[in-house]
Amino acid sequence: MSNPSDAPTQILIQSNVAHSVKVESRDGDAVGSVYSFMVHKGSGRVTHAVLSLGGFLGMGKSFYPVPFQLLQFDPVRDLYVITIDRRLLEGGPSWANNAPVFDQAYADRVASYYGVGSENLSMG
């Protein structure tokens, strides 16, 4: 039996956004909002954004992790523009109720789905 203190700690921590930051497509269509950022505990660098899509009055939302490099911040409109098609996003890794363990394997799965290079999370 292993000791719980021997278990590896999570490399990333989820930092929820205090207020909703909108996300639009390149065409200006509303996509959703940033629910949280995944932040590397050692470096403080954001590796992923978790987008919230859908739902009504807080019910039925789904959460989609995307590599942060797929977002571009628009300081004039104070929102993010996602550089991928909404249909691709909606078919990607997601959850509705229980977030997965965001470890290296999950980060690799997200990167592979979006066709971006996977980051070695242990490097910070």
Rosetta blueprint (number, residue, H / E / L):
1 M L
2 S L
3 N L
4 P H
5 S H
6 D H
7 A L
8 P L
9 T L
10 Q L
11 I L
12 L E
13 I E
14 Q E
15 S E
16 N E
17 V E
18 A E
19 H E
20 S E
21 V E
22 K E
23 V E
24 E E
25 S L
26 R L
27 D L
28 G L
29 D L
30 A E
31 V E
32 G E
33 S E
34 V E
35 Y E
36 S E
37 F E
38 M E
39 V E
40 H E
41 K L
42 G L
43 S L
44 G L
45 R L
46 V E
47 T E
48 H E
49 A E
50 V E
51 L E
52 S E
53 L E
54 G L
55 G L
56 F E
57 L L
58 G L
59 M E
60 G L
61 K L
62 S E
63 F E
64 Y E
65 P E
66 V E
67 P E
68 F H
69 Q H
70 L H
71 L E
72 Q E
73 F E
74 D E
75 P L
76 V L
77 R L
78 D L
79 L E
80 Y E
81 V E
82 I E
83 T L
84 I L
85 D L
86 R H
87 R H
88 L H
89 L H
90 E H
91 G L
92 G L
93 P L
94 S L
95 W E
96 A L
97 N L
98 N L
99 A L
100 P L
101 V L
102 F L
103 D L
104 Q H
105 A H
106 Y H
107 A H
108 D H
109 R H
110 V H
111 A H
112 S H
113 Y H
114 Y H
115 G L
116 V L
117 G L
118 S L
119 E L
120 N L
121 L H
122 S H
123 M H
124 G L
